[in-house]
């Protein structure tokens, strides 16, 4: 024991806890690659770690990862995949308000197995109209229930007839008739709809969809075999899906401090839209701008807090203690930290502002503790080790670039020289601002007026499913916690000790002096 104390004393000359380390570099901005964490004696196996985190009272995630509110990252497919893996998706606001409401509803109604409001088509629609809807809404499916104008089930339009060659045909001439469609009365579902549906699919070989109807044969829902199978797999998963008290998946949505034609905060519009989001079941609303320490953001947060006292609110972005204190006093529960660290962000180059991310996280975390709010590290994450370092100071991280190449991210897949890519753009890029995000950066959305872009448009190599990417990230986080002997994120924050890394040390940390045959991510 004496030897252990002696070694601890010697180690402490080099490896410092946050409150000793960061003030020693108060005149230098540090980011993830500038520091490394010192290991500690551990009895913790990575697989036994707990990654739960709390963003606000009653809002808990099973993994501390949030997908960014960017128009090339998070819509309903991404938000659903994030929640199914225990995280959270923030649906961006670079779309019509009505569409954002629909995106939230798709996530909240994704009660595994029972889709309460399935996408429907009408008998008199053309197959071409259905194809256009699939392309516009970026649906990943092409089988639809067919209902009449009173909601009564008419049949099922199967994917094998939703083809361009049949574009001029009407739905009623291509559907599977009602008499041949498998249905179940909602009364028969009982208290465990999934178990009942599971029994049905076992008994009916080759059937993948079960329509739910009421006594009048009105469509009341849709159960899919893939969802039922996924639910059964959930029971054995280490990280359970993130759900609300009603068993719906968690979902967040971003809004802006919208202004009217007179330059004033458009209070009525913001309140009406957030009210509609609340009605759809949104779990957290993020007032999301590039500069959150402003009157407009503060007024918006105060207004929403007064109107929706129990609604978890996230706000940002800031990089100062004053910014956190300001937003916390306005009523924010969680505060986004990060200005300029994103891979497609040029704020620091264009505007000459922004703080390297790890220093910003330390500074903001100390006042966040006093104000009893959480901070979320937004930007600069390029690998799982960055997440471990961020979580020594923050409650969660927001990822954009790491998820932009996933199949669940919006956007078309491009093939260049045999490789597959997806579009990824900063919300401060010229294209994104013309599409509607200019308000986030304090500019007019009128493309004829001068705009100063603070982001670029880029491509991300396709990286597979969110499940695969998150599995790698989670594995890295767990490894980091195991090296520090941390069972949970609270212990990770308590145990973290830092040391500055030289440029040679940074090179040493990566693979070197070898011909790499296979990367660590494959």
Secondary structure, 3 states (H helix, E strand, C coil): CHHHHHHHHHHCCCCEEHHHHHHHCCCCCCCHHHEEECCCCCCCCHHHCECCEEEECCEEECCCEEECCCCCCCCHHHHHHHHHCCCEEEECCCCCHHHHHHHHHHHHCEECCEECCCCEECCCCEHHHHHHHHHHHCCCCCCEEEECCCCEEEEEECHHHCCHHHCCCEHHHCCEEHHHCCEEEHHHHCCCHHHHHHHHHHHCCCCCEEEEECCCCEEEEEEEHHHHHHHHHHCCCCCCCCECCCCCECCEEEECCCECCCCCECHHHHHHHHHHHHHCCCCEEEEECCCCCCHHHHHHHHHHHHHCCCCEEEEEEECCHHHHHHHHHHCCCEEEECCCCCCCECHHHHCCCCCCHHHHHHHHHHHHHHHCCEEEEECCCCCHHHHHHHHCCCCEEEECHHHHCECCCCCCEEEECCEEEEEEECCCCHHHHHCCHHHHHCCCCCCCCCCCCCECEEEEECCECHHHHHHHHHHHHHHHHHHCCCCEHHHHHHHCEEEECCHHHHHHHCCCCCCCCCCCCC
